Amino acid sequence: MREKVLAHMGSLMGGMVHNLNTPLMWIMGRAQLIQSRNEKLDSLIGADGEELSTLKAKNSKDIASIQDGADKIDHMLKSLGYKIQMINEGYTSIELREFLEMETDFLMADMRFKHETERDVRLDCGSCYVKCDYNALSYALTGIVNTVIGFTQKGRRLKISLENGAIRLTCPDLKLTPEVKREVENVCQGLKELADIAMDGSDGFEISLWIKDQ
């Protein structure tokens, strides 16, 4: 299972680099603009206050943009670091809210998930700790997401939530056909002894995962 999670991570490294490069280039561009303006400061000595105020306002706006870009990079690197650490720990204590936040952040490296899916991630509940095999849980979650994406069109709606200690994924655009059910059961194989798994196809597709060791 560990090897499968690592393989999935490897398949998304190109998307991760792309996502990191975008805010990095933005930061570099904003920094160059600030430097260019700062080089003009000496020539503005004695100028009226309005011109200096304009320069200060532009620099403040660009500094805020740099901070925003840095925050985006920080989120991506944290999700990558989390996965690397948890993969090596295997069966361990997992805080489900953090797990879902980090896993969905990392999945943004999948352009289908990032650009072609209407995501609704709800993690409003409090902390919820479980004991589980991280690799089995991560493989199941990403496998379910991949199944949803693979059997639906662009613009699909996917809700991922943590409700009363259960991880729940819902997609009203996916029918629970025998083929879909087989795919989901296959990616959840490693969780069979660790979680209660329930699928429902009465209104699209819904699956709930209750980790037993809570």
TIFI-725228 format. One record per residue: residue in one letter; chain; x, y, z of N, C-alpha, C in turn. Coordinates in steps of 0.2 Angstrom, whole numbers, plus 2048, in hexadecimal, padded with zeros to 3 digits. Example, Ala and Ser with C-alpha at 12.3 -4.5 7.8 and 13.67 -1.06 7.14 Angstrom:
BEGIN
+---------+--------+--------+---------+------+---------+----------+-------+--------+---------+------+
! residuo ! cadena ! n.east ! n.north ! n.up ! ca.east ! ca.north ! ca.up ! c.east ! c.north ! c.up !
+---------+--------+--------+---------+------+---------+----------+-------+--------+---------+------+
!       A !      A !    842 !     7E4 !  827 !     83E !      7EA !   827 !    842 !     7F0 !  827 !
!       S !      A !    840 !     7F5 !  823 !     844 !      7FB !   824 !    840 !     800 !  827 !
+---------+--------+--------+---------+------+---------+----------+-------+--------+---------+------+
This chain:
BEGIN
+---------+--------+--------+---------+------+---------+----------+-------+--------+---------+------+
! residuo ! cadena ! n.east ! n.north ! n.up ! ca.east ! ca.north ! ca.up ! c.east ! c.north ! c.up !
+---------+--------+--------+---------+------+---------+----------+-------+--------+---------+------+
!       M !      A !    804 !     7FA !  800 !     800 !      800 !   800 !    804 !     806 !  800 !
!       R !      A !    80A !     806 !  804 !     80E !      80C !   804 !    811 !     80D !  7FD !
!       E !      A !    813 !     808 !  7F9 !     815 !      809 !   7F3 !    810 !     80D !  7EE !
!       K !      A !    80A !     80B !  7EF !     804 !      80E !   7EB !    803 !     815 !  7EC !
!       V !      A !    804 !     817 !  7F3 !     803 !      81E !   7F5 !    809 !     822 !  7F2 !
!       L !      A !    80F !     81F !  7F2 !     815 !      822 !   7F0 !    814 !     823 !  7E8 !
!       A !      A !    812 !     81E !  7E5 !     811 !      81F !   7DD !    80C !     824 !  7DC !
!       H !      A !    806 !     825 !  7E0 !     802 !      82A !   7DE !    805 !     831 !  7DF !
!       M !      A !    809 !     831 !  7E5 !     80C !      838 !   7E6 !    811 !     839 !  7E0 !
!       G !      A !    814 !     835 !  7DE !     819 !      836 !   7D8 !    815 !     838 !  7D2 !
!       S !      A !    80F !     835 !  7D1 !     80C !      837 !   7CB !    809 !     83E !  7CB !
!       L !      A !    809 !     841 !  7D1 !     807 !      848 !   7D2 !    80C !     84D !  7D3 !
!       M !      A !    812 !     84B !  7D2 !     818 !      850 !   7D3 !    818 !     855 !  7CE !
!       G !      A !    817 !     853 !  7C8 !     816 !      858 !   7C3 !    812 !     85E !  7C4 !
!       G !      A !    80C !     85C !  7C6 !     807 !      861 !   7C8 !    809 !     865 !  7CE !
!       M !      A !    80C !     862 !  7D3 !     80F !      865 !   7D9 !    814 !     86B !  7D7 !
!       V !      A !    818 !     869 !  7D3 !     81D !      86E !   7D0 !    81A !     873 !  7CD !
!       H !      A !    815 !     872 !  7C9 !     811 !      877 !   7C5 !    80E !     87C !  7CA !
!       N !      A !    80B !     879 !  7CF !     807 !      87D !   7D4 !    80C !     881 !  7D8 !
!       L !      A !    812 !     87F !  7DA !     817 !      882 !   7DD !    81A !     888 !  7D9 !
!       N !      A !    81B !     887 !  7D3 !     81E !      88B !   7CE !    81A !     892 !  7CD !
!       T !      A !    813 !     891 !  7CD !     80F !      897 !   7CC !    80F !     89C !  7D1 !
!       P !      A !    80F !     89B !  7D7 !     80F !      8A0 !   7DC !    817 !     8A2 !  7DD !
!       L !      A !    81C !     89D !  7DC !     823 !      89F !   7DC !    824 !     8A5 !  7D7 !
!       M !      A !    822 !     8A4 !  7D1 !     823 !      8A9 !   7CC !    820 !     8AF !  7CD !
!       W !      A !    81A !     8AF !  7D0 !     816 !      8B5 !   7D2 !    81A !     8B9 !  7D8 !
!       I !      A !    81D !     8B5 !  7DD !     821 !      8B8 !   7E2 !    827 !     8BC !  7DF !
!       M !      A !    82A !     8B8 !  7DA !     830 !      8BB !   7D7 !    82F !     8C1 !  7D3 !
!       G !      A !    829 !     8C1 !  7D0 !     827 !      8C7 !   7CC !    825 !     8CD !  7D0 !
!       R !      A !    822 !     8CC !  7D6 !     820 !      8D1 !   7DB !    826 !     8D4 !  7DE !
!       A !      A !    82B !     8D0 !  7E0 !     831 !      8D2 !   7E3 !    835 !     8D6 !  7DE !
!       Q !      A !    835 !     8D5 !  7D8 !     839 !      8D9 !   7D3 !    836 !     8E0 !  7D2 !
!       L !      A !    82F !     8E0 !  7D3 !     82B !      8E6 !   7D2 !    82D !     8EB !  7D8 !
!       I !      A !    82D !     8E8 !  7DE !     82F !      8EB !   7E4 !    836 !     8EE !  7E4 !
!       Q !      A !    83A !     8EA !  7E2 !     841 !      8EC !   7E1 !    842 !     8F2 !  7DC !
!       S !      A !    83E !     8F1 !  7D7 !     83F !      8F7 !   7D2 !    83C !     8FD !  7D5 !
!       R !      A !    837 !     8FD !  7D9 !     834 !      903 !   7DC !    839 !     906 !  7E1 !
!       N !      A !    83C !     901 !  7E5 !     840 !      903 !   7EA !    846 !     907 !  7E7 !
!       E !      A !    849 !     905 !  7E1 !     84E !      908 !   7DE !    84D !     910 !  7DC !
!       K !      A !    846 !     911 !  7DC !     844 !      918 !   7DA !    843 !     91C !  7E1 !
!       L !      A !    844 !     919 !  7E7 !     843 !      91D !   7ED !    848 !     923 !  7ED !
!       D !      A !    84E !     923 !  7EC !     853 !      928 !   7EC !    850 !     92E !  7E8 !
!       S !      A !    84E !     92D !  7E2 !     84C !      932 !   7DD !    845 !     935 !  7E0 !
!       L !      A !    842 !     932 !  7E5 !     83C !      935 !   7E7 !    83D !     939 !  7EE !
!       I !      A !    843 !     93A !  7F0 !     844 !      93E !   7F6 !    842 !     945 !  7F4 !
!       G !      A !    83E !     948 !  7F8 !     83C !      94F !   7F7 !    836 !     94F !  7F3 !
!       A !      A !    833 !     949 !  7F0 !     82D !      949 !   7EC !    827 !     94A !  7F1 !
!       D !      A !    821 !     94B !  7EE !     81B !      94C !   7F2 !    819 !     946 !  7F5 !
!       G !      A !    816 !     946 !  7FA !     814 !      940 !   7FE !    80F !     93B !  7FA !
!       E !      A !    80B !     93E !  7F5 !     807 !      93A !   7F1 !    80B !     934 !  7ED !
!       E !      A !    810 !     936 !  7EA !     814 !      932 !   7E6 !    817 !     92C !  7EB !
!       L !      A !    819 !     92E !  7F0 !     81C !      929 !   7F5 !    817 !     924 !  7F8 !
!       S !      A !    811 !     927 !  7F9 !     80B !      923 !   7FB !    809 !     91E !  7F6 !
!       T !      A !    809 !     920 !  7F0 !     807 !      91C !   7EA !    80C !     916 !  7EA !
!       L !      A !    813 !     917 !  7EB !     818 !      912 !   7EA !    817 !     90D !  7F0 !
!       K !      A !    816 !     910 !  7F6 !     815 !      90C !   7FC !    80F !     908 !  7FB !
!       A !      A !    809 !     90A !  7F9 !     803 !      906 !   7F8 !    804 !     900 !  7F3 !
!       K !      A !    808 !     902 !  7ED !     80A !      8FC !   7E9 !    80E !     8F7 !  7EC !
!       N !      A !    813 !     8F9 !  7F0 !     817 !      8F4 !   7F3 !    813 !     8F0 !  7F8 !
!       S !      A !    80F !     8F3 !  7FC !     80B !      8F0 !   801 !    806 !     8EB !  7FD !
!       K !      A !    804 !     8EC !  7F8 !     7FF !      8E8 !   7F4 !    803 !     8E2 !  7F1 !
!       D !      A !    809 !     8E3 !  7EF !     80E !      8DE !   7EC !    810 !     8D9 !  7F2 !
!       I !      A !    812 !     8DC !  7F8 !     814 !      8D8 !   7FE !    80E !     8D3 !  800 !
!       A !      A !    808 !     8D6 !  800 !     802 !      8D2 !   801 !    802 !     8CC !  7FC !
!       S !      A !    803 !     8CD !  7F6 !     803 !      8C8 !   7F1 !    808 !     8C3 !  7F2 !
!       I !      A !    80E !     8C5 !  7F4 !     814 !      8C1 !   7F5 !    812 !     8BC !  7FB !
!       Q !      A !    80F !     8BF !  800 !     80D !      8BB !   806 !    808 !     8B6 !  804 !
!       D !      A !    803 !     8B8 !  800 !     7FE !      8B3 !   7FD !    801 !     8AD !  7FA !
!       G !      A !    806 !     8AF !  7F5 !     80A !      8AA !   7F2 !    80E !     8A5 !  7F6 !
!       A !      A !    811 !     8A8 !  7FB !     815 !      8A4 !   800 !    810 !     89F !  804 !
!       D !      A !    80A !     8A2 !  806 !     805 !      89E !   809 !    803 !     898 !  805 !
!       K !      A !    802 !     899 !  7FE !     800 !      893 !   7FA !    806 !     88E !  7FA !
!       I !      A !    80C !     890 !  7F9 !     812 !      88C !   7F9 !    812 !     888 !  7FF !
!       D !      A !    811 !     88B !  805 !     812 !      888 !   80C !    80C !     883 !  80C !
!       H !      A !    806 !     884 !  80A !     801 !      87F !   80A !    803 !     879 !  806 !
!       M !      A !    806 !     87A !  800 !     808 !      874 !   7FC !    80E !     870 !  7FF !
!       L !      A !    813 !     873 !  802 !     818 !      870 !   805 !    816 !     86C !  80B !
!       K !      A !    812 !     86F !  80F !     80F !      86C !   815 !    80C !     865 !  813 !
!       S !      A !    807 !     866 !  80E !     804 !      860 !   80C !    809 !     85A !  80A !
!       L !      A !    80E !     85C !  806 !     813 !      857 !   804 !    817 !     855 !  80A !
!       G !      A !    819 !     859 !  80E !     81C !      857 !   814 !    818 !     852 !  818 !
!       Y !      A !    812 !     854 !  819 !     80D !      84F !   81D !    80D !     848 !  81A !
!       K !      A !    80C !     848 !  813 !     80B !      841 !   810 !    812 !     83D !  811 !
!       I !      A !    818 !     841 !  810 !     81E !      83D !   811 !    81F !     83A !  818 !
!       Q !      A !    81D !     83E !  81D !     81E !      83C !   824 !    819 !     836 !  825 !
!       M !      A !    813 !     837 !  823 !     80D !      832 !   825 !    80E !     82C !  821 !
!       I !      A !    811 !     82C !  81B !     812 !      826 !   817 !    817 !     821 !  81B !
!       N !      A !    81C !     825 !  81E !     821 !      821 !   822 !    81F !     81E !  828 !
!       E !      A !    81A !     821 !  82B !     817 !      81F !   832 !    813 !     819 !  831 !
!       G !      A !    80F !     819 !  82C !     80B !      813 !   82B !    805 !     813 !  82F !
!       Y !      A !    804 !     80E !  834 !     7FE !      80E !   838 !    800 !     812 !  83E !
!       T !      A !    7FC !     817 !  83F !     7FD !      81D !   844 !    7F7 !     821 !  846 !
!       S !      A !    7F8 !     825 !  84A !     7F3 !      82A !   84C !    7F2 !     82F !  846 !
!       I !      A !    7EB !     830 !  844 !     7EA !      835 !   83F !    7E4 !     839 !  841 !
!       E !      A !    7E6 !     840 !  840 !     7E0 !      845 !   842 !    7DD !     846 !  83B !
!       L !      A !    7D6 !     844 !  83B !     7D3 !      843 !   834 !    7D2 !     84A !  831 !
!       R !      A !    7D1 !     84F !  835 !     7D0 !      856 !   832 !    7D6 !     858 !  82F !
!       E !      A !    7DC !     857 !  832 !     7E3 !      859 !   82F !    7E4 !     854 !  829 !
!       F !      A !    7E2 !     84E !  829 !     7E3 !      849 !   824 !    7DF !     84B !  81E !
!       L !      A !    7D9 !     84D !  81E !     7D5 !      84F !   818 !    7D8 !     856 !  816 !
!       E !      A !    7DA !     85A !  81A !     7DC !      861 !   818 !    7E3 !     860 !  814 !
!       M !      A !    7E7 !     85C !  816 !     7EE !      85B !   813 !    7ED !     857 !  80C !
!       E !      A !    7E9 !     852 !  80D !     7E8 !      84D !   807 !    7E4 !     851 !  801 !
!       T !      A !    7DF !     856 !  803 !     7DC !      859 !   7FD !    7E0 !     85F !  7FB !
!       D !      A !    7E5 !     862 !  7FF !     7EA !      867 !   7FD !    7EE !     863 !  7F8 !
!       F !      A !    7F1 !     85D !  7FA !     7F5 !      85A !   7F5 !    7F2 !     858 !  7EE !
!       L !      A !    7EC !     856 !  7EF !     7E8 !      854 !   7E9 !    7E7 !     85A !  7E4 !
!       M !      A !    7E8 !     860 !  7E6 !     7E8 !      866 !   7E1 !    7EE !     865 !  7DC !
!       A !      A !    7F3 !     861 !  7DD !     7F8 !      860 !   7D8 !    7F5 !     85C !  7D2 !
!       D !      A !    7EF !     859 !  7D3 !     7EB !      855 !   7CE !    7E7 !     85B !  7CA !
!       M !      A !    7E8 !     85D !  7C4 !     7E5 !      862 !   7C1 !    7DE !     861 !  7C0 !
!       R !      A !    7DC !     85A !  7BF !     7D5 !      858 !   7BF !    7D1 !     85A !  7C5 !
!       F !      A !    7D4 !     859 !  7CB !     7D1 !      85B !   7D1 !    7D1 !     862 !  7D2 !
!       K !      A !    7D6 !     866 !  7D0 !     7D7 !      86D !   7D1 !    7D3 !     871 !  7CD !
!       H !      A !    7D3 !     86F !  7C6 !     7CF !      874 !   7C1 !    7C9 !     871 !  7BE !
!       E !      A !    7C8 !     86A !  7BF !     7C2 !      868 !   7BC !    7BC !     865 !  7C1 !
!       T !      A !    7BE !     866 !  7C7 !     7B9 !      864 !   7CC !    7B7 !     869 !  7D1 !
!       E !      A !    7B0 !     86A !  7D2 !     7AD !      86E !   7D7 !    7AE !     86B !  7DE !
!       R !      A !    7B3 !     86D !  7E1 !     7B4 !      86A !   7E8 !    7B1 !     86E !  7EE !
!       D !      A !    7AE !     86A !  7F2 !     7AB !      86C !   7F8 !    7AE !     868 !  7FE !
!       V !      A !    7B3 !     86B !  801 !     7B7 !      868 !   807 !    7B5 !     86B !  80D !
!       R !      A !    7B1 !     867 !  811 !     7AF !      869 !   818 !    7B2 !     866 !  81E !
!       L !      A !    7B6 !     86A !  821 !     7BA !      867 !   827 !    7B8 !     86B !  82D !
!       D !      A !    7B2 !     86D !  82E !     7B0 !      872 !   833 !    7B0 !     86E !  83A !
!       C !      A !    7B0 !     868 !  83B !     7AF !      865 !   841 !    7B6 !     865 !  845 !
!       G !      A !    7B6 !     863 !  84C !     7BC !      863 !   850 !    7C0 !     85E !  84E !
!       S !      A !    7C6 !     85D !  852 !     7CB !      858 !   851 !    7C8 !     851 !  852 !
!       C !      A !    7CA !     84C !  84E !     7C8 !      845 !   84E !    7CE !     841 !  84D !
!       Y !      A !    7D0 !     83E !  852 !     7D6 !      839 !   851 !    7D4 !     832 !  851 !
!       V !      A !    7D8 !     82F !  84C !     7D6 !      827 !   84B !    7DD !     824 !  84B !
!       K !      A !    7DD !     81D !  84C !     7E3 !      819 !   84A !    7E2 !     815 !  844 !
!       C !      A !    7E6 !     816 !  83F !     7E5 !      813 !   839 !    7EB !     813 !  835 !
!       D !      A !    7EB !     80F !  830 !     7F1 !      80E !   82B !    7F0 !     814 !  826 !
!       Y !      A !    7F5 !     819 !  827 !     7F4 !      81F !   823 !    7F4 !     81D !  81B !
!       N !      A !    7F8 !     819 !  819 !     7F9 !      817 !   812 !    7F3 !     814 !  80F !
!       A !      A !    7EF !     810 !  813 !     7E9 !      80D !   811 !    7E4 !     812 !  810 !
!       L !      A !    7E3 !     817 !  815 !     7DE !      81C !   815 !    7E0 !     821 !  810 !
!       S !      A !    7E6 !     823 !  80F !     7E8 !      828 !   809 !    7E6 !     825 !  802 !
!       Y !      A !    7E8 !     81E !  802 !     7E7 !      81B !   7FB !    7DF !     81B !  7FA !
!       A !      A !    7DB !     819 !  7FF !     7D4 !      819 !   7FE !    7D1 !     820 !  7FC !
!       L !      A !    7D3 !     825 !  800 !     7D0 !      82C !   7FE !    7D2 !     82E !  7F7 !
!       T !      A !    7D9 !     82D !  7F5 !     7DB !      830 !   7EF !    7D8 !     82B !  7E9 !
!       G !      A !    7D7 !     825 !  7EB !     7D4 !      820 !   7E6 !    7CD !     822 !  7E5 !
!       I !      A !    7C9 !     823 !  7EA !     7C2 !      825 !   7E9 !    7C1 !     82B !  7E5 !
!       V !      A !    7C6 !     830 !  7E7 !     7C6 !      837 !   7E3 !    7C7 !     835 !  7DB !
!       N !      A !    7CC !     831 !  7DA !     7CE !      82F !   7D3 !    7C8 !     82C !  7D0 !
!       T !      A !    7C5 !     827 !  7D3 !     7BF !      824 !   7D0 !    7BA !     829 !  7CE !
!       V !      A !    7B8 !     82D !  7D3 !     7B3 !      833 !   7D1 !    7B5 !     836 !  7CB !
!       I !      A !    7BB !     839 !  7CB !     7BE !      83C !   7C5 !    7BE !     838 !  7BF !
!       G !      A !    7C0 !     832 !  7BF !     7C0 !      82E !   7B9 !    7B9 !     82C !  7B6 !
!       F !      A !    7B4 !     82C !  7BA !     7AD !      82A !   7B8 !    7A9 !     830 !  7B7 !
!       T !      A !    7AB !     836 !  7B7 !     7A7 !      83C !   7B6 !    7AA !     841 !  7B2 !
!       Q !      A !    7A6 !     846 !  7B0 !     7A9 !      84B !   7AB !    7AB !     851 !  7AF !
!       K !      A !    7AF !     855 !  7AB !     7B1 !      85C !   7AE !    7AB !     860 !  7B1 !
!       G !      A !    7AD !     863 !  7B7 !     7A7 !      867 !   7BA !    7A4 !     862 !  7BF !
!       R !      A !    7A6 !     85C !  7C0 !     7A3 !      858 !   7C5 !    7A3 !     85B !  7CC !
!       R !      A !    79E !     85A !  7D0 !     79E !      85C !   7D7 !    7A0 !     857 !  7DC !
!       L !      A !    7A5 !     859 !  7E1 !     7A7 !      854 !   7E5 !    7A8 !     857 !  7EC !
!       K !      A !    7A4 !     854 !  7F1 !     7A4 !      857 !   7F8 !    7A8 !     852 !  7FC !
!       I !      A !    7AD !     854 !  800 !     7B1 !      850 !   804 !    7B0 !     853 !  80B !
!       S !      A !    7AE !     84F !  810 !     7AD !      852 !   817 !    7AE !     84D !  81C !
!       L !      A !    7AF !     850 !  822 !     7B0 !      84C !   828 !    7AA !     84D !  82D !
!       E !      A !    7A6 !     848 !  82D !     79F !      849 !   831 !    79F !     843 !  836 !
!       N !      A !    79E !     846 !  83D !     79E !      841 !   842 !    7A3 !     83B !  842 !
!       G !      A !    7A9 !     83D !  841 !     7AE !      838 !   841 !    7AF !     834 !  83A !
!       A !      A !    7AB !     835 !  835 !     7AB !      832 !   82F !    7AD !     836 !  829 !
!       I !      A !    7B2 !     833 !  825 !     7B3 !      837 !   81F !    7AE !     835 !  81A !
!       R !      A !    7AB !     83A !  817 !     7A6 !      839 !   812 !    7A8 !     83D !  80B !
!       L !      A !    7A7 !     839 !  806 !     7A8 !      83C !   7FF !    7A1 !     83B !  7FB !
!       T !      A !    79F !     841 !  7F8 !     799 !      841 !   7F5 !    799 !     844 !  7EE !
!       C !      A !    797 !     840 !  7E9 !     797 !      843 !   7E2 !    790 !     842 !  7DF !
!       P !      A !    78C !     847 !  7DE !     785 !      846 !   7DB !    785 !     844 !  7D4 !
!       D !      A !    78B !     845 !  7D1 !     78C !      844 !   7C9 !    78E !     83D !  7C8 !
!       L !      A !    78F !     839 !  7CD !     792 !      832 !   7CB !    78C !     82D !  7CD !
!       K !      A !    78B !     828 !  7C9 !     787 !      823 !   7CA !    78B !     81D !  7CD !
!       L !      A !    788 !     81A !  7D2 !     78B !      814 !   7D6 !    78A !     80E !  7D2 !
!       T !      A !    78D !     80D !  7CC !     78C !      808 !   7C8 !    791 !     802 !  7CA !
!       P !      A !    78F !     7FC !  7C8 !     794 !      7F6 !   7CB !    79B !     7F7 !  7C9 !
!       E !      A !    79D !     7FB !  7C4 !     7A4 !      7FC !   7C2 !    7A7 !     801 !  7C7 !
!       V !      A !    7A3 !     806 !  7C9 !     7A5 !      80B !   7CD !    7A6 !     808 !  7D4 !
!       K !      A !    7A1 !     804 !  7D6 !     7A2 !      800 !   7DD !    7A8 !     7FC !  7DD !
!       R !      A !    7A9 !     7F8 !  7D8 !     7AF !      7F4 !   7D8 !    7B6 !     7F8 !  7D9 !
!       E !      A !    7B6 !     7FE !  7D5 !     7BC !      802 !   7D5 !    7BD !     805 !  7DC !
!       V !      A !    7B8 !     807 !  7E0 !     7B8 !      80A !   7E6 !    7BA !     804 !  7EB !
!       E !      A !    7B7 !     7FF !  7EB !     7B8 !      7F9 !   7EF !    7C0 !     7F7 !  7EE !
!       N !      A !    7C2 !     7F7 !  7E8 !     7C9 !      7F6 !   7E7 !    7CE !     7FA !  7EB !
!       V !      A !    7CD !     801 !  7EA !     7D1 !      806 !   7EE !    7D1 !     806 !  7F5 !
!       C !      A !    7CB !     803 !  7F8 !     7CA !      803 !   7FF !    7CB !     7FD !  802 !
!       Q !      A !    7CE !     7F8 !  7FE !     7D0 !      7F1 !   800 !    7D4 !     7F1 !  807 !
!       G !      A !    7D9 !     7F6 !  807 !     7DD !      7F6 !   80D !    7DA !     7F9 !  813 !
!       L !      A !    7D4 !     7FC !  812 !     7D0 !      7FE !   818 !    7CB !     7F9 !  81B !
!       K !      A !    7CA !     7F4 !  818 !     7C5 !      7EF !   819 !    7C5 !     7ED !  821 !
!       E !      A !    7CA !     7EC !  824 !     7CB !      7EA !   82B !    7CB !     7F0 !  82F !
!       L !      A !    7CC !     7F6 !  82C !     7CE !      7FC !   831 !    7C8 !     801 !  831 !
!       A !      A !    7C3 !     800 !  82C !     7BE !      805 !   82C !    7B7 !     802 !  82A !
!       D !      A !    7B2 !     805 !  82C !     7AB !      803 !   829 !    7AA !     807 !  823 !
!       I !      A !    7A8 !     804 !  81E !     7A8 !      808 !   817 !    7A0 !     807 !  815 !
!       A !      A !    79D !     80C !  813 !     796 !      80C !   811 !    796 !     810 !  80A !
!       M !      A !    793 !     80D !  805 !     792 !      811 !   7FF !    78A !     812 !  7FE !
!       D !      A !    788 !     817 !  7FB !     781 !      818 !   7FA !    780 !     81B !  7F3 !
!       G !      A !    77C !     819 !  7EF !     77B !      81B !   7E8 !    774 !     81E !  7E7 !
!       S !      A !    770 !     820 !  7EC !     769 !      822 !   7EB !    769 !     829 !  7E8 !
!       D !      A !    76E !     82D !  7E9 !     76E !      834 !   7E7 !    775 !     835 !  7E4 !
!       G !      A !    777 !     832 !  7DF !     77E !      833 !   7DC !    782 !     82E !  7E0 !
!       F !      A !    788 !     830 !  7E2 !     78D !      82C !   7E6 !    78F !     82F !  7EC !
!       E !      A !    78F !     82A !  7F1 !     791 !      82C !   7F8 !    795 !     826 !  7FB !
!       I !      A !    79A !     828 !  7FF !     79E !      823 !   802 !    7A0 !     826 !  809 !
!       S !      A !    79F !     822 !  80E !     7A1 !      824 !   815 !    7A6 !     81F !  818 !
!       L !      A !    7AB !     821 !  81B !     7B1 !      81D !   81E !    7B1 !     81F !  825 !
!       W !      A !    7AF !     81A !  82A !     7B0 !      81A !   831 !    7B6 !     816 !  833 !
!       I !      A !    7BB !     81A !  835 !     7C1 !      816 !   838 !    7BF !     813 !  83F !
!       K !      A !    7C0 !     80C !  83F !     7BE !      809 !   845 !    7C2 !     80B !  84C !
!       D !      A !    7C8 !     80C !  84B !     7CC !      80E !   851 !    7CC !     815 !  853 !
!       Q !      A !    7C7 !     817 !  856 !     7C6 !      81E !   858 !    7C6 !     81F !  85F !
+---------+--------+--------+---------+------+---------+----------+-------+--------+---------+------+
